[in-house]
Amino acid sequence: AMEATAGWRAGVVAGLLGRLGLVAYGLHQDGAMRVRYTDVDYRVFTDAARLVTEGRSPYGRATYRYTPLLAWLLTPNVYLAEVFGKLLFAAGDLTAAVVAYRALRLRGVAAGRAGGCCAAAWLLNPLPAAVSSRGNAEALVALLVLATLYWVEAGSVGKAALCYGLAVHLKIYPLTYALPIALRLRGGRDAGPGKKTFGGHLWQLFVKMLNRDVLLFGAVAGSVLAALTAAFYHLYGWEFLEHAYLYHLTRRDIRHNFSPYFYMLYLTAESKWSFALGLAAFLPQLLLLLVISIAFHRDLAFCCFLHTAVFVSFNKVCTSQYFIWYLCLLPLIMPSIKMSWRRGVLLLFLWFIGQGLWLAPAYFLEFEGYNTFLLVWLAGLLFLFINSLIIVQIISHYQKEAPVAKKLKEQ
Amino acid sequence: QAVLVPNAADVEAPEYSATELLVLLYMEPDPRCSRCFRASLPMHGRYHRPAEDSEEASVVLKSPEVLLCCCDNLLSTECWTPAEVEAPCSGKPNSPCQWYSTMHKSVPEELILQVPVGLRQHSSVVCVLTLLATGLCSSLILAAVCKHGHFS
């Protein structure tokens, strides 16, 4: 146990040093080379924070489509140093790893294994480190989502609801977790013996859903969200609603991205089928999310991971930032996936190959001006297929750990 | 140094629904030749409408307008025709400045930007294959969930 804790501490330190190194390198590249390391979004955050320090609305900065909380949080960018925000996101990153570790220990996973999973999948993973050091705020949402799952497992419904309300305020996608969390909070009680029809089973699931915990969760999360929305609406008016919420719900971006639907939506952007096709693209997502919630709500982390992986893969817009949304839950589910090392590495390799095969024609399209639309489209379809394969493999190799299953039976 | 009017550009909008922008570039004197000025502007093409037969849309880049700022009250012979542009002179950001059009001959060659566009003929094939692929992948995942999920 001593070795395990020492190893875990070493992992955290390594993650910290790696992120600090990347931030420092980013400062160098920004100053020295033409292609900036820092993401454009960070510039937008800093400008909005500057507006807030002058007492004006952060929405005065064009393309600022986030919550005012973020601009407020980053005001030290203006007062202290512009690098403050990146350090804050890196700290959020590391805290997310610590919360994931605690959540794994709560489930009964041995210290060494828990530390190893968190280190491999998050601390030493270059993707979250790069995203945070480039100045994207995804780490904060990841931290809030992990905290929500942790508090639900620990039984503190109020704290979980608080984190959940904040997470949804920051980014809309955690809204999809409402159904699994509600199903999980409703508890494992099932009515008496006897075969149930599928319809009877569904009736029982959804009608019996409203117990005290679920109502408490809904009330607290709803009030947090309502309070934040009302306060910011009072401060900034319609601009806040339009940029922070409505934009994300109605956005139609037809530029090339990883989504399999991109070329279809680009070609039909002005045709009469555009709305129907958008709806057709939404249906597989909806159906899969519903079925996954019903099938896996007992293991909340696994359910949320599948939710987000399906949501991102089948979404009409998909960029590499979105991968953080489900990568942050990977440490939590790794102990439950009984897969050989070789298979895991092969799937990871396939995932990167899928991205590479997309990035190559996309580079030629965007920077060299070749018409590679068909190749980009086919690469998008291939990437969807690879993602689906990985999700199917993860589901097939999922086995609940014995101690947790026993705990559920006791409820 | 550059000024964008209006100062917010919707970078996601396709070409047919984008609003016009005015870009003012302050030119630097070219050290290699006297009475020469230079400026350079990186360009990023927007998405154009999908086309019927050609794989690329041609955008003709017209010559920019060259304006003179006759500040410092230098009454040069070139400060005749005032231009209807409101922009500050560099170095005095808040005071309005009168800009004048110059009589200059632009270089005769036309600059044409080729922007790749999607082909309309592909629409039906792309729609059908995309929906088939997403249908297939979602069925695969659905099958796996139904097989391994805990529905009890």
Interface residues (C-beta under 8 A of the other chain):
Chain A: A62 T63 D190 F198 H201 R251 D253 I254 R255 P260 Y261 Y263 M264 Y266 L267 T268 A269 E270 S271 W273 L277 A280 A281 P284 L287 L288 V291 I292 I294 A295 F296 R298 L306 V310 S313 F314 L365 G369 Y370 N371 T372 F373 L374 W377 L381 L384 F385 N387 S388 L389 I391 V392 I395 S396 Y398
Chain B: N7 A8 A9 V11 E12 P14 Y16 Y47 R49 P50 E55 E56 Q114 V115 P116 V117 G118 L119 R120 H122 S123 V126 C127 L129 T130 L131 A133 T134 G135 C137 S138 L140 I141 L142 A144 V145 C146 K147 H148 G149 H150 F151 S152
